[in-house]
Amino acid sequence: MSAQSAATAPQSFLSFDFSLKRVGVASGNSLTKSATSLKTITAEGDARFAALAELIAGYSTYRTYFE
């Protein structure tokens, strides 16, 4: 795949919105230019990061963004 076609190929994204009590997770797509809420993680401490790691592992082909 050339650099030009790779730049224009549709991409999927995971986005994370961290707050003190929750983490919102959404999936987005560059082709449709839309995003869909996937999950709200309410776990605290290490359990929060374990839940995030599990979720990310299921979407290993996605790009990941943190807000």
RAZI-V577527 format. One record per residue. N is the residue number from 1. RES is the residue in one small letter. PSI is psi in whole degrees, 0 to 359 (none if undefined). OMEGA is omega in degrees with one decimal (999 if undefined). D_FIRST is the distance of its C-alpha to the first C-alpha in Angstrom with 2 decimals. Layout:
n | res | psi | omega | d_first
N | RES | PSI | OMEGA | D_FIRST
N | RES | PSI | OMEGA | D_FIRST
This chain:
n | res | psi | omega | d_first
1 | m | 129 | -178.9 | 0.00
2 | s | 164 | 179.2 | 3.79
3 | a | 324 | -179.5 | 6.66
4 | q | 315 | -179.3 | 8.23
5 | s | 330 | 177.1 | 6.39
6 | a | 325 | -179.0 | 6.28
7 | a | 332 | -177.5 | 9.85
8 | t | 355 | 179.6 | 10.87
9 | a | 142 | 177.8 | 9.75
10 | p | 141 | -180.0 | 13.14
11 | q | 150 | 175.2 | 14.29
12 | s | 149 | -174.7 | 17.47
13 | f | 150 | 166.3 | 20.00
14 | l | 138 | 178.9 | 23.28
15 | s | 140 | -177.8 | 26.00
16 | f | 132 | 177.9 | 29.30
17 | d | 101 | -176.4 | 32.53
18 | f | 136 | 170.0 | 35.04
19 | s | 182 | -177.7 | 38.76
20 | l | 328 | -175.2 | 41.83
21 | k | 337 | -174.1 | 42.39
22 | r | 163 | 170.7 | 39.12
23 | v | 120 | 175.7 | 35.34
24 | g | 138 | -178.4 | 33.64
25 | v | 132 | 178.6 | 30.20
26 | a | 155 | 176.0 | 27.94
27 | s | 135 | 179.4 | 24.58
28 | g | 164 | -178.5 | 22.60
29 | n | 130 | -177.5 | 19.76
30 | s | 336 | 179.4 | 18.02
31 | l | 312 | -178.8 | 17.88
32 | t | 349 | -177.8 | 21.61
33 | k | 45 | 179.7 | 22.54
34 | s | 163 | 177.1 | 25.00
35 | a | 151 | -179.8 | 26.15
36 | t | 132 | 176.4 | 28.41
37 | s | 133 | 179.5 | 30.89
38 | l | 313 | -170.4 | 30.40
39 | k | 153 | 169.3 | 33.24
40 | t | 122 | -179.3 | 35.91
41 | i | 123 | -177.8 | 36.66
42 | t | 1 | -179.9 | 40.32
43 | a | 157 | -178.9 | 40.71
44 | e | 158 | 175.2 | 42.17
45 | g | 219 | -178.1 | 41.75
46 | d | 330 | 179.8 | 39.73
47 | a | 327 | 177.9 | 39.45
48 | r | 314 | -177.6 | 37.40
49 | f | 330 | 174.2 | 34.77
50 | a | 319 | 178.3 | 34.85
51 | a | 321 | 177.2 | 34.20
52 | l | 316 | 179.3 | 31.26
53 | a | 319 | 178.6 | 29.78
54 | e | 318 | 179.7 | 30.23
55 | l | 314 | -179.8 | 28.58
56 | i | 321 | -180.0 | 25.53
57 | a | 327 | 178.9 | 25.17
58 | g | 346 | -179.4 | 24.96
59 | y | 45 | -172.5 | 22.01
60 | s | 342 | 179.5 | 20.03
61 | t | 358 | -179.4 | 16.59
62 | y | 154 | 166.5 | 17.88
63 | r | 150 | -176.3 | 18.05
64 | t | 132 | 178.7 | 21.73
65 | y | 142 | 178.4 | 24.00
66 | f | 134 | 177.1 | 27.68
67 | e | none | 999 | 30.25
